[in-house]
Amino acid sequence: MVPPVAGLLGVPLTEPVSTRVESGAAPRRWRPRWSRVCVCLAAAALDLAMWGGDGSLRWGGAAPTWVVVIGAVAVFAVLLDERRDAPTGFAVAWAYSLAWGALLPHYQPFTALLLALYELARRIPTRRAWPYLSASAAPWLLNAANAAALSGVDRLGTALNAALWAVLTALVWMAGQVTYRNAQMLRLRDEVFAARLHLTRQQDRVALARELHDVLSHTIGAITMQAAGARALPPGDPRVTDALGHITATSTSAMQELRSLLGFLSEPPEPADEPSARTGSGDLVAHIGALVDSTRACGLRVSTVGLQAVAALPPAEQHAVLRVVQESLANALRHQGRGCRVGIHFQIDDDSVVTHVVSVGGAGRDAALSGHGCGMGLRGIAERLAELGGDVEADGTAQAFRVRARIPAGRA
């Protein structure tokens, strides 16, 4: 929408096509716009028509008609080339108008200077264009004096003639300024749109990274610990089969969550769709139960209180509660290890949903999990809850850790 409108105004928002050279392609030849050609031809014809053909010079002699015509064609050819900077075009038009006003009183060209002044007003900031506007007074005054002398009017007529030039100049100047400001507004709107698009993409990347971390953190930690425990057992021990079964169940659950997440990314969401409903939080009790089972299989003792009460929460709140529990169990698994006691308590009142997770004791960090953890989990939980208007608190020591997450009720 923005580039076509700007093109109609004559203000390119990007580099001119003639100056862009794509790799492997020859530079395109510059061609003037037909609208600009027509304007320049009409302006030159108006100047020559108003002249009338009288070539009498101020100090005697006569100027050939072809000299005047060629001079007009040369000046408008300069103004036709949009690749030239506006001050250069104005300087040529200013010198052309002033020179003919001094040499040939019957020829009073003004359209070239008006076009050049308009180009200045629409292409450069006002504070830089003011000196050129002031300089245009010299040829206008000279032309007004020539017109007054040739027509034999009194001082009032001369003043009215000069006022006419001033009004005409002011109108052209204001038209150029309006075009310049419209172009700046369009450019600013385009930049704001691009910034919002970039911010949205960044937020999408952060949300995707957060989801992937939440899905994989607990799962990979549980699989790693179960595999390390099975490896330490002697061959043929029944506990090896149990560990492999838990690994299979945990990895299957992770694959289902990843498949749901990838399905949401690859398909356009329906109007009533929520991302949280597509990432595995539909049955909160079942998902938390699966997390608790896989954590217990790693040698941690996990208990829950009030789990059934959160089953009726809206999807966004369910998803947030699930991720809080998932990250808390993953941290207990990584940092406190086997033998850790984890208590999960859910509390719901009229104002908020509060999830307490307290982990105590444990054998310490397992060597198999020494490379796990990047500090992203709790930060992602805090960002997720902030989007819902909630907050999270986390503190503890080497033997105990507490997480308290609060979500305002009805914000989902």
TORKOL-4160 file (C-alpha; in steps of 0.2 Angstrom, whole numbers, padded with zeros to 4 digits, m for minus):
412
<pt num="1" X="0000" Y="0000" Z="0000"/>
<pt num="2" X="0014" Y="0013" Z="0005"/>
<pt num="3" X="0025" Y="0012" Z="m0011"/>
<pt num="4" X="0011" Y="0014" Z="m0024"/>
<pt num="5" X="0004" Y="0030" Z="m0014"/>
<pt num="6" X="0022" Y="0037" Z="m0013"/>
<pt num="7" X="0024" Y="0034" Z="m0031"/>
<pt num="8" X="0009" Y="0044" Z="m0035"/>
<pt num="9" X="0016" Y="0058" Z="m0025"/>
<pt num="10" X="0032" Y="0057" Z="m0034"/>
<pt num="11" X="0042" Y="0053" Z="m0018"/>
<pt num="12" X="0052" Y="0036" Z="m0019"/>
<pt num="13" X="0053" Y="0028" Z="m0002"/>
<pt num="14" X="0067" Y="0017" Z="m0008"/>
<pt num="15" X="0083" Y="0020" Z="m0019"/>
<pt num="16" X="0078" Y="0023" Z="m0037"/>
<pt num="17" X="0077" Y="0008" Z="m0048"/>
<pt num="18" X="0090" Y="0015" Z="m0059"/>
<pt num="19" X="0103" Y="0015" Z="m0045"/>
<pt num="20" X="0100" Y="m0003" Z="m0039"/>
<pt num="21" X="0110" Y="m0017" Z="m0047"/>
<pt num="22" X="0106" Y="m0034" Z="m0043"/>
<pt num="23" X="0120" Y="m0047" Z="m0042"/>
<pt num="24" X="0123" Y="m0055" Z="m0060"/>
<pt num="25" X="0111" Y="m0042" Z="m0068"/>
<pt num="26" X="0116" Y="m0027" Z="m0079"/>
<pt num="27" X="0111" Y="m0010" Z="m0073"/>
<pt num="28" X="0095" Y="m0004" Z="m0080"/>
<pt num="29" X="0094" Y="0011" Z="m0091"/>
<pt num="30" X="0086" Y="0026" Z="m0083"/>
<pt num="31" X="0070" Y="0032" Z="m0092"/>
<pt num="32" X="0060" Y="0048" Z="m0087"/>
<pt num="33" X="0042" Y="0046" Z="m0081"/>
<pt num="34" X="0029" Y="0051" Z="m0094"/>
<pt num="35" X="0020" Y="0062" Z="m0082"/>
<pt num="36" X="0036" Y="0072" Z="m0079"/>
<pt num="37" X="0040" Y="0073" Z="m0097"/>
<pt num="38" X="0022" Y="0080" Z="m0100"/>
<pt num="39" X="0024" Y="0093" Z="m0086"/>
<pt num="40" X="0041" Y="0099" Z="m0092"/>
<pt num="41" X="0034" Y="0101" Z="m0110"/>
<pt num="42" X="0019" Y="0110" Z="m0105"/>
<pt num="43" X="0029" Y="0122" Z="m0094"/>
<pt num="44" X="0042" Y="0126" Z="m0108"/>
<pt num="45" X="0027" Y="0129" Z="m0120"/>
<pt num="46" X="0019" Y="0141" Z="m0108"/>
<pt num="47" X="0035" Y="0151" Z="m0106"/>
<pt num="48" X="0038" Y="0152" Z="m0125"/>
<pt num="49" X="0019" Y="0156" Z="m0128"/>
<pt num="50" X="0019" Y="0170" Z="m0116"/>
<pt num="51" X="0035" Y="0177" Z="m0123"/>
<pt num="52" X="0028" Y="0181" Z="m0140"/>
<pt num="53" X="0044" Y="0180" Z="m0150"/>
<pt num="54" X="0051" Y="0198" Z="m0146"/>
<pt num="55" X="0070" Y="0196" Z="m0145"/>
<pt num="56" X="0075" Y="0214" Z="m0141"/>
<pt num="57" X="0089" Y="0214" Z="m0129"/>
<pt num="58" X="0090" Y="0226" Z="m0115"/>
<pt num="59" X="0106" Y="0235" Z="m0122"/>
<pt num="60" X="0102" Y="0234" Z="m0140"/>
<pt num="61" X="0102" Y="0220" Z="m0153"/>
<pt num="62" X="0091" Y="0205" Z="m0154"/>
<pt num="63" X="0092" Y="0187" Z="m0148"/>
<pt num="64" X="0088" Y="0174" Z="m0161"/>
<pt num="65" X="0073" Y="0164" Z="m0158"/>
<pt num="66" X="0082" Y="0147" Z="m0159"/>
<pt num="67" X="0094" Y="0153" Z="m0145"/>
<pt num="68" X="0079" Y="0155" Z="m0133"/>
<pt num="69" X="0071" Y="0139" Z="m0138"/>
<pt num="70" X="0087" Y="0129" Z="m0136"/>
<pt num="71" X="0090" Y="0137" Z="m0119"/>
<pt num="72" X="0073" Y="0132" Z="m0113"/>
<pt num="73" X="0075" Y="0114" Z="m0119"/>
<pt num="74" X="0092" Y="0113" Z="m0110"/>
<pt num="75" X="0085" Y="0119" Z="m0094"/>
<pt num="76" X="0070" Y="0108" Z="m0094"/>
<pt num="77" X="0081" Y="0093" Z="m0099"/>
<pt num="78" X="0090" Y="0096" Z="m0083"/>
<pt num="79" X="0074" Y="0097" Z="m0073"/>
<pt num="80" X="0068" Y="0081" Z="m0081"/>
<pt num="81" X="0082" Y="0071" Z="m0074"/>
<pt num="82" X="0076" Y="0065" Z="m0057"/>
<pt num="83" X="0093" Y="0058" Z="m0053"/>
<pt num="84" X="0100" Y="0075" Z="m0051"/>
<pt num="85" X="0099" Y="0083" Z="m0033"/>
<pt num="86" X="0086" Y="0096" Z="m0031"/>
<pt num="87" X="0098" Y="0111" Z="m0027"/>
<pt num="88" X="0107" Y="0108" Z="m0043"/>
<pt num="89" X="0091" Y="0109" Z="m0053"/>
<pt num="90" X="0086" Y="0125" Z="m0043"/>
<pt num="91" X="0102" Y="0133" Z="m0046"/>
<pt num="92" X="0101" Y="0130" Z="m0065"/>
<pt num="93" X="0083" Y="0137" Z="m0066"/>
<pt num="94" X="0087" Y="0152" Z="m0055"/>
<pt num="95" X="0102" Y="0157" Z="m0066"/>
<pt num="96" X="0091" Y="0154" Z="m0082"/>
<pt num="97" X="0077" Y="0165" Z="m0075"/>
<pt num="98" X="0088" Y="0178" Z="m0069"/>
<pt num="99" X="0099" Y="0179" Z="m0084"/>
<pt num="100" X="0085" Y="0180" Z="m0097"/>
<pt num="101" X="0076" Y="0193" Z="m0086"/>
<pt num="102" X="0092" Y="0204" Z="m0086"/>
<pt num="103" X="0096" Y="0202" Z="m0105"/>
<pt num="104" X="0079" Y="0200" Z="m0113"/>
<pt num="105" X="0065" Y="0210" Z="m0104"/>
<pt num="106" X="0051" Y="0203" Z="m0115"/>
<pt num="107" X="0055" Y="0185" Z="m0111"/>
<pt num="108" X="0050" Y="0182" Z="m0092"/>
<pt num="109" X="0052" Y="0163" Z="m0089"/>
<pt num="110" X="0045" Y="0158" Z="m0073"/>
<pt num="111" X="0039" Y="0140" Z="m0074"/>
<pt num="112" X="0056" Y="0132" Z="m0073"/>
<pt num="113" X="0059" Y="0141" Z="m0057"/>
<pt num="114" X="0042" Y="0136" Z="m0050"/>
<pt num="115" X="0045" Y="0118" Z="m0054"/>
<pt num="116" X="0063" Y="0118" Z="m0046"/>
<pt num="117" X="0056" Y="0126" Z="m0031"/>
<pt num="118" X="0043" Y="0113" Z="m0029"/>
<pt num="119" X="0056" Y="0099" Z="m0031"/>
<pt num="120" X="0066" Y="0107" Z="m0017"/>
<pt num="121" X="0051" Y="0109" Z="m0005"/>
<pt num="122" X="0046" Y="0091" Z="m0008"/>
<pt num="123" X="0063" Y="0083" Z="m0007"/>
<pt num="124" X="0073" Y="0091" Z="0007"/>
<pt num="125" X="0068" Y="0097" Z="0025"/>
<pt num="126" X="0061" Y="0114" Z="0027"/>
<pt num="127" X="0076" Y="0121" Z="0037"/>
<pt num="128" X="0087" Y="0117" Z="0022"/>
<pt num="129" X="0075" Y="0124" Z="0009"/>
<pt num="130" X="0072" Y="0141" Z="0016"/>
<pt num="131" X="0088" Y="0149" Z="0008"/>
<pt num="132" X="0083" Y="0143" Z="m0009"/>
<pt num="133" X="0065" Y="0151" Z="m0006"/>
<pt num="134" X="0073" Y="0167" Z="m0001"/>
<pt num="135" X="0085" Y="0167" Z="m0017"/>
<pt num="136" X="0070" Y="0165" Z="m0028"/>
<pt num="137" X="0065" Y="0183" Z="m0024"/>
<pt num="138" X="0078" Y="0190" Z="m0035"/>
<pt num="139" X="0072" Y="0184" Z="m0052"/>
<pt num="140" X="0054" Y="0187" Z="m0046"/>
<pt num="141" X="0057" Y="0205" Z="m0043"/>
<pt num="142" X="0067" Y="0207" Z="m0059"/>
<pt num="143" X="0052" Y="0199" Z="m0069"/>
<pt num="144" X="0040" Y="0210" Z="m0060"/>
<pt num="145" X="0050" Y="0226" Z="m0064"/>
<pt num="146" X="0051" Y="0221" Z="m0082"/>
<pt num="147" X="0033" Y="0218" Z="m0083"/>
<pt num="148" X="0029" Y="0234" Z="m0075"/>
<pt num="149" X="0041" Y="0244" Z="m0087"/>
<pt num="150" X="0034" Y="0235" Z="m0103"/>
<pt num="151" X="0016" Y="0238" Z="m0098"/>
<pt num="152" X="0018" Y="0256" Z="m0091"/>
<pt num="153" X="0008" Y="0253" Z="m0075"/>
<pt num="154" X="0010" Y="0264" Z="m0060"/>
<pt num="155" X="0018" Y="0259" Z="m0043"/>
<pt num="156" X="0002" Y="0251" Z="m0037"/>
<pt num="157" X="0001" Y="0240" Z="m0053"/>
<pt num="158" X="0020" Y="0235" Z="m0050"/>
<pt num="159" X="0016" Y="0231" Z="m0032"/>
<pt num="160" X="0001" Y="0220" Z="m0037"/>
<pt num="161" X="0012" Y="0211" Z="m0050"/>
<pt num="162" X="0025" Y="0208" Z="m0037"/>
<pt num="163" X="0012" Y="0202" Z="m0025"/>
<pt num="164" X="0005" Y="0190" Z="m0038"/>
<pt num="165" X="0023" Y="0182" Z="m0040"/>
<pt num="166" X="0024" Y="0181" Z="m0021"/>
<pt num="167" X="0007" Y="0172" Z="m0020"/>
<pt num="168" X="0011" Y="0160" Z="m0034"/>
<pt num="169" X="0028" Y="0156" Z="m0026"/>
<pt num="170" X="0020" Y="0153" Z="m0009"/>
<pt num="171" X="0007" Y="0141" Z="m0016"/>
<pt num="172" X="0020" Y="0131" Z="m0025"/>
<pt num="173" X="0031" Y="0131" Z="m0009"/>
<pt num="174" X="0016" Y="0125" Z="0001"/>
<pt num="175" X="0011" Y="0111" Z="m0011"/>
<pt num="176" X="0029" Y="0105" Z="m0011"/>
<pt num="177" X="0029" Y="0105" Z="0008"/>
<pt num="178" X="0013" Y="0096" Z="0010"/>
<pt num="179" X="0020" Y="0082" Z="m0002"/>
<pt num="180" X="0036" Y="0081" Z="0008"/>
<pt num="181" X="0026" Y="0079" Z="0025"/>
<pt num="182" X="0015" Y="0066" Z="0017"/>
<pt num="183" X="0030" Y="0057" Z="0011"/>
<pt num="184" X="0038" Y="0058" Z="0028"/>
<pt num="185" X="0022" Y="0051" Z="0036"/>
<pt num="186" X="0021" Y="0037" Z="0024"/>
<pt num="187" X="0039" Y="0033" Z="0027"/>
<pt num="188" X="0036" Y="0033" Z="0046"/>
<pt num="189" X="0021" Y="0022" Z="0045"/>
<pt num="190" X="0031" Y="0010" Z="0034"/>
<pt num="191" X="0045" Y="0010" Z="0047"/>
<pt num="192" X="0033" Y="0008" Z="0062"/>
<pt num="193" X="0025" Y="m0007" Z="0053"/>
<pt num="194" X="0042" Y="m0015" Z="0049"/>
<pt num="195" X="0046" Y="m0012" Z="0068"/>
<pt num="196" X="0030" Y="m0020" Z="0074"/>
<pt num="197" X="0033" Y="m0035" Z="0062"/>
<pt num="198" X="0050" Y="m0037" Z="0068"/>
<pt num="199" X="0044" Y="m0037" Z="0086"/>
<pt num="200" X="0031" Y="m0049" Z="0082"/>
<pt num="201" X="0043" Y="m0061" Z="0074"/>
<pt num="202" X="0055" Y="m0059" Z="0089"/>
<pt num="203" X="0040" Y="m0063" Z="0101"/>
<pt num="204" X="0036" Y="m0078" Z="0091"/>
<pt num="205" X="0054" Y="m0084" Z="0092"/>
<pt num="206" X="0054" Y="m0082" Z="0111"/>
<pt num="207" X="0038" Y="m0091" Z="0113"/>
<pt num="208" X="0043" Y="m0105" Z="0102"/>
<pt num="209" X="0060" Y="m0107" Z="0111"/>
<pt num="210" X="0051" Y="m0106" Z="0128"/>
<pt num="211" X="0039" Y="m0120" Z="0122"/>
<pt num="212" X="0053" Y="m0131" Z="0116"/>
<pt num="213" X="0062" Y="m0129" Z="0132"/>
<pt num="214" X="0047" Y="m0133" Z="0143"/>
<pt num="215" X="0043" Y="m0148" Z="0132"/>
<pt num="216" X="0061" Y="m0155" Z="0131"/>
<pt num="217" X="0069" Y="m0150" Z="0148"/>
<pt num="218" X="0060" Y="m0162" Z="0159"/>
<pt num="219" X="0058" Y="m0176" Z="0146"/>
<pt num="220" X="0077" Y="m0176" Z="0142"/>
<pt num="221" X="0082" Y="m0175" Z="0160"/>
<pt num="222" X="0071" Y="m0190" Z="0165"/>
<pt num="223" X="0077" Y="m0200" Z="0150"/>
<pt num="224" X="0095" Y="m0196" Z="0154"/>
<pt num="225" X="0093" Y="m0201" Z="0173"/>
<pt num="226" X="0084" Y="m0217" Z="0169"/>
<pt num="227" X="0096" Y="m0222" Z="0156"/>
<pt num="228" X="0111" Y="m0219" Z="0168"/>
<pt num="229" X="0102" Y="m0229" Z="0181"/>
<pt num="230" X="0099" Y="m0243" Z="0170"/>
<pt num="231" X="0117" Y="m0243" Z="0164"/>
<pt num="232" X="0123" Y="m0245" Z="0182"/>
<pt num="233" X="0112" Y="m0261" Z="0184"/>
<pt num="234" X="0119" Y="m0278" Z="0180"/>
<pt num="235" X="0113" Y="m0287" Z="0164"/>
<pt num="236" X="0097" Y="m0296" Z="0166"/>
<pt num="237" X="0091" Y="m0286" Z="0181"/>
<pt num="238" X="0072" Y="m0283" Z="0180"/>
<pt num="239" X="0074" Y="m0265" Z="0184"/>
<pt num="240" X="0082" Y="m0263" Z="0168"/>
<pt num="241" X="0066" Y="m0268" Z="0159"/>
<pt num="242" X="0056" Y="m0256" Z="0170"/>
<pt num="243" X="0068" Y="m0241" Z="0166"/>
<pt num="244" X="0067" Y="m0245" Z="0147"/>
<pt num="245" X="0048" Y="m0245" Z="0149"/>
<pt num="246" X="0049" Y="m0228" Z="0158"/>
<pt num="247" X="0060" Y="m0221" Z="0144"/>
<pt num="248" X="0049" Y="m0227" Z="0131"/>
<pt num="249" X="0033" Y="m0219" Z="0139"/>
<pt num="250" X="0043" Y="m0203" Z="0143"/>
<pt num="251" X="0049" Y="m0201" Z="0125"/>
<pt num="252" X="0032" Y="m0205" Z="0118"/>
<pt num="253" X="0024" Y="m0192" Z="0128"/>
<pt num="254" X="0037" Y="m0179" Z="0122"/>
<pt num="255" X="0035" Y="m0184" Z="0104"/>
<pt num="256" X="0016" Y="m0181" Z="0106"/>
<pt num="257" X="0019" Y="m0164" Z="0113"/>
<pt num="258" X="0031" Y="m0160" Z="0100"/>
<pt num="259" X="0020" Y="m0166" Z="0086"/>
<pt num="260" X="0006" Y="m0155" Z="0093"/>
<pt num="261" X="0017" Y="m0140" Z="0094"/>
<pt num="262" X="0023" Y="m0143" Z="0076"/>
<pt num="263" X="0006" Y="m0145" Z="0070"/>
<pt num="264" X="0001" Y="m0128" Z="0077"/>
<pt num="265" X="0016" Y="m0120" Z="0068"/>
<pt num="266" X="0012" Y="m0128" Z="0051"/>
<pt num="267" X="m0007" Y="m0125" Z="0051"/>
<pt num="268" X="m0016" Y="m0109" Z="0052"/>
<pt num="269" X="m0025" Y="m0107" Z="0068"/>
<pt num="270" X="m0044" Y="m0107" Z="0069"/>
<pt num="271" X="m0052" Y="m0090" Z="0075"/>
<pt num="272" X="m0056" Y="m0098" Z="0092"/>
<pt num="273" X="m0039" Y="m0107" Z="0093"/>
<pt num="274" X="m0027" Y="m0104" Z="0108"/>
<pt num="275" X="m0009" Y="m0109" Z="0106"/>
<pt num="276" X="m0010" Y="m0117" Z="0124"/>
<pt num="277" X="m0024" Y="m0128" Z="0118"/>
<pt num="278" X="m0013" Y="m0135" Z="0105"/>
<pt num="279" X="0002" Y="m0139" Z="0115"/>
<pt num="280" X="m0004" Y="m0152" Z="0126"/>
<pt num="281" X="m0013" Y="m0144" Z="0141"/>
<pt num="282" X="m0031" Y="m0150" Z="0137"/>
<pt num="283" X="m0031" Y="m0163" Z="0151"/>
<pt num="284" X="m0021" Y="m0155" Z="0165"/>
<pt num="285" X="m0024" Y="m0169" Z="0177"/>
<pt num="286" X="m0018" Y="m0182" Z="0165"/>
<pt num="287" X="m0003" Y="m0172" Z="0160"/>
<pt num="288" X="0003" Y="m0168" Z="0177"/>
<pt num="289" X="0000" Y="m0186" Z="0182"/>
<pt num="290" X="0011" Y="m0192" Z="0168"/>
<pt num="291" X="0025" Y="m0179" Z="0174"/>
<pt num="292" X="0024" Y="m0186" Z="0192"/>
<pt num="293" X="0025" Y="m0204" Z="0186"/>
<pt num="294" X="0040" Y="m0201" Z="0175"/>
<pt num="295" X="0049" Y="m0191" Z="0189"/>
<pt num="296" X="0045" Y="m0205" Z="0202"/>
<pt num="297" X="0053" Y="m0217" Z="0190"/>
<pt num="298" X="0069" Y="m0207" Z="0192"/>
<pt num="299" X="0070" Y="m0210" Z="0210"/>
<pt num="300" X="0061" Y="m0194" Z="0217"/>
<pt num="301" X="0046" Y="m0194" Z="0229"/>
<pt num="302" X="0032" Y="m0183" Z="0222"/>
<pt num="303" X="0016" Y="m0179" Z="0231"/>
<pt num="304" X="0002" Y="m0168" Z="0225"/>
<pt num="305" X="m0012" Y="m0159" Z="0234"/>
<pt num="306" X="m0027" Y="m0150" Z="0226"/>
<pt num="307" X="m0024" Y="m0157" Z="0208"/>
<pt num="308" X="m0042" Y="m0160" Z="0204"/>
<pt num="309" X="m0047" Y="m0142" Z="0208"/>
<pt num="310" X="m0037" Y="m0135" Z="0194"/>
<pt num="311" X="m0045" Y="m0146" Z="0181"/>
<pt num="312" X="m0059" Y="m0134" Z="0177"/>
<pt num="313" X="m0047" Y="m0119" Z="0173"/>
<pt num="314" X="m0047" Y="m0110" Z="0156"/>
<pt num="315" X="m0034" Y="m0117" Z="0144"/>
<pt num="316" X="m0021" Y="m0103" Z="0146"/>
<pt num="317" X="m0021" Y="m0105" Z="0165"/>
<pt num="318" X="m0020" Y="m0124" Z="0163"/>
<pt num="319" X="m0005" Y="m0122" Z="0151"/>
<pt num="320" X="0004" Y="m0110" Z="0163"/>
<pt num="321" X="0001" Y="m0122" Z="0178"/>
<pt num="322" X="0007" Y="m0137" Z="0168"/>
<pt num="323" X="0023" Y="m0127" Z="0163"/>
<pt num="324" X="0026" Y="m0122" Z="0181"/>
<pt num="325" X="0025" Y="m0140" Z="0187"/>
<pt num="326" X="0035" Y="m0146" Z="0173"/>
<pt num="327" X="0050" Y="m0134" Z="0175"/>
<pt num="328" X="0050" Y="m0136" Z="0194"/>
<pt num="329" X="0051" Y="m0155" Z="0193"/>
<pt num="330" X="0064" Y="m0154" Z="0179"/>
<pt num="331" X="0075" Y="m0143" Z="0191"/>
<pt num="332" X="0072" Y="m0155" Z="0206"/>
<pt num="333" X="0078" Y="m0169" Z="0194"/>
<pt num="334" X="0093" Y="m0159" Z="0188"/>
<pt num="335" X="0099" Y="m0151" Z="0204"/>
<pt num="336" X="0094" Y="m0162" Z="0218"/>
<pt num="337" X="0093" Y="m0179" Z="0211"/>
<pt num="338" X="0087" Y="m0196" Z="0217"/>
<pt num="339" X="0079" Y="m0197" Z="0234"/>
<pt num="340" X="0072" Y="m0179" Z="0233"/>
<pt num="341" X="0055" Y="m0176" Z="0241"/>
<pt num="342" X="0044" Y="m0164" Z="0230"/>
<pt num="343" X="0027" Y="m0157" Z="0236"/>
<pt num="344" X="0015" Y="m0149" Z="0224"/>
<pt num="345" X="0001" Y="m0139" Z="0231"/>
<pt num="346" X="m0013" Y="m0131" Z="0221"/>
<pt num="347" X="m0023" Y="m0117" Z="0229"/>
<pt num="348" X="m0038" Y="m0108" Z="0220"/>
<pt num="349" X="m0048" Y="m0093" Z="0227"/>
<pt num="350" X="m0058" Y="m0080" Z="0219"/>
<pt num="351" X="m0043" Y="m0069" Z="0214"/>
<pt num="352" X="m0029" Y="m0080" Z="0209"/>
<pt num="353" X="m0023" Y="m0098" Z="0206"/>
<pt num="354" X="m0007" Y="m0102" Z="0216"/>
<pt num="355" X="0005" Y="m0116" Z="0213"/>
<pt num="356" X="0017" Y="m0121" Z="0227"/>
<pt num="357" X="0031" Y="m0133" Z="0223"/>
<pt num="358" X="0044" Y="m0137" Z="0236"/>
<pt num="359" X="0058" Y="m0149" Z="0234"/>
<pt num="360" X="0069" Y="m0155" Z="0249"/>
<pt num="361" X="0084" Y="m0167" Z="0251"/>
<pt num="362" X="0091" Y="m0178" Z="0237"/>
<pt num="363" X="0107" Y="m0186" Z="0233"/>
<pt num="364" X="0113" Y="m0170" Z="0223"/>
<pt num="365" X="0116" Y="m0167" Z="0205"/>
<pt num="366" X="0119" Y="m0183" Z="0195"/>
<pt num="367" X="0134" Y="m0184" Z="0184"/>
<pt num="368" X="0124" Y="m0188" Z="0169"/>
<pt num="369" X="0115" Y="m0172" Z="0170"/>
<pt num="370" X="0130" Y="m0161" Z="0172"/>
<pt num="371" X="0128" Y="m0153" Z="0155"/>
<pt num="372" X="0110" Y="m0149" Z="0157"/>
<pt num="373" X="0102" Y="m0132" Z="0162"/>
<pt num="374" X="0104" Y="m0115" Z="0153"/>
<pt num="375" X="0095" Y="m0104" Z="0165"/>
<pt num="376" X="0081" Y="m0101" Z="0153"/>
<pt num="377" X="0067" Y="m0111" Z="0162"/>
<pt num="378" X="0062" Y="m0100" Z="0177"/>
<pt num="379" X="0065" Y="m0084" Z="0166"/>
<pt num="380" X="0053" Y="m0092" Z="0153"/>
<pt num="381" X="0040" Y="m0096" Z="0167"/>
<pt num="382" X="0041" Y="m0078" Z="0173"/>
<pt num="383" X="0038" Y="m0071" Z="0156"/>
<pt num="384" X="0024" Y="m0083" Z="0153"/>
<pt num="385" X="0015" Y="m0078" Z="0169"/>
<pt num="386" X="0018" Y="m0060" Z="0166"/>
<pt num="387" X="0008" Y="m0061" Z="0150"/>
<pt num="388" X="m0006" Y="m0067" Z="0161"/>
<pt num="389" X="m0004" Y="m0054" Z="0174"/>
<pt num="390" X="0004" Y="m0066" Z="0186"/>
<pt num="391" X="0021" Y="m0068" Z="0194"/>
<pt num="392" X="0033" Y="m0081" Z="0201"/>
<pt num="393" X="0045" Y="m0082" Z="0216"/>
<pt num="394" X="0059" Y="m0094" Z="0217"/>
<pt num="395" X="0072" Y="m0096" Z="0231"/>
<pt num="396" X="0081" Y="m0110" Z="0240"/>
<pt num="397" X="0098" Y="m0118" Z="0245"/>
<pt num="398" X="0107" Y="m0133" Z="0240"/>
<pt num="399" X="0095" Y="m0145" Z="0250"/>
<pt num="400" X="0079" Y="m0136" Z="0247"/>
<pt num="401" X="0070" Y="m0126" Z="0233"/>
<pt num="402" X="0054" Y="m0117" Z="0233"/>
<pt num="403" X="0044" Y="m0111" Z="0218"/>
<pt num="404" X="0028" Y="m0100" Z="0220"/>
<pt num="405" X="0018" Y="m0096" Z="0205"/>
<pt num="406" X="0002" Y="m0084" Z="0205"/>
<pt num="407" X="m0010" Y="m0082" Z="0191"/>
<pt num="408" X="m0024" Y="m0070" Z="0192"/>
<pt num="409" X="m0041" Y="m0079" Z="0190"/>
<pt num="410" X="m0051" Y="m0075" Z="0174"/>
<pt num="411" X="m0035" Y="m0067" Z="0165"/>
<pt num="412" X="m0034" Y="m0082" Z="0153"/>
